[in-house]
């Protein structure tokens, strides 16, 4: 099980099935907030749906294809971060994340992404990491921008959000860029 202690208050821990109830509670209590930018809320309506997501993430990990971690702040799960399907041939991966409304603005996801970048480039020796954010989701876009990602382009109507398509901004970071920028970013 992968665990990354970021500071005294912040821990990233690979999800296990025992996390289903607390994770579902966070999702359910933040449903309206999360629905603005996340397309999967309608497929996560029950504790069983959350347990299925975690089982799928554990299978992904066992297949060496990425993993999902709970973001634990002061001993409570407050969101998730994950590596979507790893492209081992091209040594690249995408990071996805979400955070409960009341924990926004504390630098939690920025710190979590920084730890995931260290893992991707340090442990896995990948060459490229990308993050895609919906146009208009300013808080999410600030994370890769703060970390020094390069804004590479736009995918038009790349994600369906319940009643509309949204464009996604593609941000990329290369291994050698992270080695240089990592030293400049404060913990």
N, C-alpha and C positions, 0 to 999 in steps of 0.2 A: 504494500500500500504506500502510495506516494504522499508524503507530508512535507510541506514547506512552511516553516515558522518565519514570518516576515518581521514581526516585532512583538512586543509583549501583548498587544491586543489583537493582532491579525495573523491568522493561520489559514493556509490552503491545505485541504485534506481530500484526497481522492474519495469520491462518494462510495458509500456502501449501502446495502439494502436497509440497514438500521436507520439511515438518514431519511427514509421515505416520509415519515410523519412530520418531522420538523421542516423539511424542505417543502412539502405540500402546503403546510400552514403558511409559510412565507409567500409562496406563489398565490395561494387563495386570498390572503389578506392584501396583496398588492395587485390583484388581477386588473383592476381598472387602470392603474398607473402603467403596468407592464404592457397592456394591450396597445398602447400608443405606438410601440415600436417592435414588438415581438410577435411573430406570426403563429406561434404554437400554443397560445393560451386555450384555444378551443379544443385542443387535443390533450389538455392536461386538466381535466375536470374532477379527478378523484385521486384518492390515495393510491389506488391501483395503477393509475396512469403514471404517477410519479415513480412508483416502484418499477414499472416497466422501463421508464427512461433510465433509471439507475442500472437495471440489469443490462440494458443495451450498452450503456457506457462501460460497464465492467467487461462485457464481451468485446467491445472495441479495444479495451486495454489488453485483454488476453490475446487478441489478434495483432498486437503491436501496431495499432492503428490510431493512437491518441488516447486521451482520457478526459474525464470531467472531474472537477474538484469543487467541493463546497467552499464558499468563502465564509470563514468563521471569524466574527468580530466580537470580542469580549465573550467568547464561549457560546455564541449563538450563530446559527447559519443565517446569512443575510443575502445570499445570492450564489451564483455559480460562475465558473470560468472553465473553458474547455478548449482542447485542441480538436478541431474537426478533422476529418480524415487526413492522415499523413500521406503525402505523396513522396514515398521513399526514393523513387526513381529520380525525381527532380529535387529531392531534399527540401521540400517545402510543406508548410502547414498554415492553417488559418486559426486564429484565436476568436472565440465568441464569448460573450459575458453578459450578465445582467445583475442588477443590484436592487434591493428593496428601496422604496422611496425615501424612508427616513434616514438612510445611511449615505445618501448622495452628498457629494461635495466635501467628503472627508479624505479624498485621495486613495480610497480603498482599492478601487479597480485599477488605478494607475500603478499602485504598488504590486497588485496581483499580476498585471500584465508584465511588469518589469521582471518578476520572478519567473513567469512563463517564458519570457524571452531568454533569460539566463538558462532555463532548462532546455529550450529548443536548440539554442546555439552551443551550449556547454555540454549537456548530457547526450543529446541526440546528434550533435554536429550537423544540424540542418543548415541550409544556405539561405533560405528565405522564409519570412513569416509575413502573413498579411492579415489585416483587419478590414472588414467591410462595415460601413455605417450608413444608415439611411440619411439621405439629404434631409435636413431639417432637424435631425437629432443632434443638436449642438453639444449636449453633454457627452454623448458617446464619441463624437468626432474629436473633442478636445483631448481625449485619452491618447490616441496615436499621435496627434499633433504634439502634445506635451512630451511624448517619448522620442520625438524626432523621426517618426515615420515619414516617408516621402508620399505625397499625394500623387498617385499614379494615373488615376482616371476615374471614369464614371461608367457604371453599368445601368443602362436605361431600363426602367420597369423590371428590375431584377428580382423584386420580392413582392409577393401579394400580401397585403395587410387587410384581410377581412372584407373590405369593400373597395379597395383601390390598390394600384401598383405604386411602388415607390422606387426611386432611383437609389443606387448604392454607390457611395464613394469608396474607392479601393485605395488603401494605404499599404505600403510595403516597406519592409526593413530587411536589409541584407546582413549576413553574418559579419562582414568586415565593418559595416556601418555601425552595428550595435557595439562592437568592441571599442570603437572610438567614442560613441555617444554615451555608453554605459558609465564611463568615468565622469561625465559632466552632469549626470542626473543625480540630484540629492536624494538620499533615502528618506 
